[in-house]
Amino acid sequence: MHDIKAIREDRDGFVKALSRRPAYAASAGAEADRILEKDKALRDVLVRLQTQQARRNEASKLIGQAKAKKDEALAAALMAEVSELKEGIQKGEQDQRDLEKDVRDLLAVLPNLPADDAPQGADEAANVAMPERAFGTPVQSNSAKQHFEIGEALGQMDFERAAKVSGARFVYLKGDLAKLERAIGAFMLDTHTEQFGYTEVSPPVLVKSGALFGTGQLPKFKDDLFRALAGDGAVHVGFVDTHNKSHEEVAKLIAEASVPSDEAGHWLVPTAEVPLTNYVADEILSEADLPLRFTAFTPCFRAEAGSAGRDTRGMIRMHQFSKVELVSITTPDQSDAEHERMTDAAQIILKKLDLAHRVVTLCTGDMGFGARKTYDIEVWLPGQNAFREISSCSNCGDFQARRMNTRFRNAEGKVQGPVHTLNGSGLAVGRTLVAILENYQQADGSVAIPDALQPYMGGRKVISKT
């Protein structure tokens, strides 16, 4: 969420920064003017209300004085004025609520402003490689198989039965591959807690709409979420989409998703970023306690509404997947250094697994909605002969904190303003499993287990067909 005061005081600066987002290059000025128009109307209403309320209070006192003097005509006139003022105040208060919602709704759908050093660009082609952070030598092999070919040949990866039970983009992992997924998650958690000081958390994976609003998934990305609707003692889970629905149905869906409400049901988390970051929602934190660092290993659920036809085979793009998430809550002057530290923590997992990877800084056209700056870590997949994203580490500045109403106070007890929030995958567990299968595949169809994971696999060194 943006600071309306900052937009009011520096409209041109806001427009310049927002226009760095390619989607807003032509419309940033109009967006700012719409917001400021509603903001001015709101402030005018507040001034009018203040004047009316002051006059009502004054007139109420004068009524008593008029009655004491037995001036019934004046008392009656004043009472009529108070009644009229009451109606005007009630209307003004409704106008205030409507305009506050209008301003909030306009601000809620605008993305974060890019950091000054975020590269300018329209799409991923403008992302900037960071050669100093690259690790390992990509395995080049014309005979390398893709992970789903390896997993199915092992008899431990079953998409067909998963489709029968749940539909497309789901998978059964069995035997050693199921154990490997669990081992990867445990290894990541141990590394992040023991080496980097993150606090392990087991969070809820069903959240209210207000939590998704806080981290920026609602209202803009409701089509990418699964929603759980409770009714008649049952929970119904499904896509939140607007296709093939009447105007009335669409309006109802948008209305429910646009305003955080405890009555709007629950949602399955698209990432543990949501419950971890919202852990401090509506709180004033002590500066001495910052930074806070949390990590969690959870299932994640995404509708992948905008990815039709992409990665339709295999485990790259699933509706349900496992991920170890990293979240940091910091002061403003800590967040840039914390961003580098978080990226290092995510990279160390790949280094310990000896998986070749690279890091890129995302351009303004490829960054996520809530990010001001993002590093993507891309792991090498020899079966695809390509680098694929395995982690995004983002500094969100105070964008999420304003939506969550999370602030901090200094040692003197003075409230300083919003905290900064950061999040990153540390890592996507399913994609890490994919990378291990493709990079550690052997000629006989078996898969070597990375040294770092062998203690978590009971000392096993190889996964073979069962």
Steps between C-alpha positions, in 0.01 A plus 500: 500500500624847420515793738229743389682784677812434292295504178330822610832669577694376195257402228761528222752287687238229550402509133863477390563197721175321410556558128817288526260206516438441127131424555461851646734693269209675329248508783698590814396865483133415461518251788653764728241760400211261569639431846563867577154598378340252741741605774406867458130415509561299818686787666224742399244270662709480817524879520124532448434236764726674748319829441157338532595312815639814660182693415281215632687504831470877520129496410431229758647722773297798376180295521554458873571871538189596300279274708649643819395845373161356399564606139301214348513640147879511502516156663272358230705656223820365648349153541394503135853603402651219711265249336603622155866491600458142626365390162782681325759340726356152441516555125851641533616200700366269229676712237817472707475120513430480125791728409738322739410175326547662158847623592589165657380304197693721257818463704451126561540398135814705427831311517797597712734767366828356367822574684725752329750227410243254364581456129258658255340263250181358357546129564742226604725579204610813687593317821863557599729206569727511804808298392665552840223290654501217245599154628606177335528381141176404323495136394471474123362171371297415193382182673379662823140409583243730652397443860159353421658241269739403778235495773252298298770252394587456868135419565484769771337796322139460385318780320231278347353385830530851642297630205236239570471616861566875476534605136792645306809647667506259793734208569546197723854451627570156644773313678843656485380806308243577769773456759735717294245783495472481879880481532547812287259697716662387824848577364393850400337571837806376689730715289294816536444461874846380599717697257296816444303536820147482359226395741313194378123547492216261427232744377136457396449447128141626500486878540242777499473744214653774715828307517513470120422869472786574737761328283349622174335192349153655538321657333710501182594130477188325621488287184831337600364381835301208629217594731345283771130567548348366820133411496266224615780358710723445196793684347494547123826591331517639150633763264392857544446595138262717300466288188150398386333684787218751492562868567337459840727209590809687382402809700451289813838328461681828444325666792590216734863492388549877486439574867665292772223337700484232764171395339652433158614148585854365504763454232773242452839668517690544171817522711591501868598864449136580578469356854864572589489867405155552650626357829575863593193661340345790697793507743756757611832319533802593707798613293723298731326179386564562131576338270259212550575199279253218441509184290234237430459183294141486372285388212408786268200530269478703179240498228760596235218683322736682266718203403278305260714287272823562697691210659205267462717194563690436818539677832615846395159667524263327741175593672638350822870504586730518801726790580728623776434871542720770651350821642676790670352800681750786531546870555529708181876537532548122538301378202754538218765304688238245604408452134857402416516273806174325411620436146824355637298270728295372205812452288683303769243222464587456133870523575478228764314286246764584236236623254613748237300820506503869420345813651328778308359835609146532370411801289203722578279313253572159650483578872211384714218728611627559854874517430721804472801287404531127427779250445405178321712190550488269198620141521637309202282215369693286250184319391361832379844640412393820674515700821168507686392711795525327836482802731396865497633716783321833525534814705149645534603810695208639701240400237362197686546656843267786407237250387546302824530807726829379648733758652796515738608723790851599601671465837342826615155359429429723201315336210723533193270384224452182293746212514650351185415144392693253286420153373667230298488132414762310686426298279210363297523136612335346195726685260802404709395136466467557125852645487645207694335244273629668185850587624566175690349258247718201408524294187321198652193711587584536868558834675792575730406668826698819575741463791317766704176301486634153572468536881133587445456191277627248756848498348370398157713613206285402203132488408423207273189358343280314748 
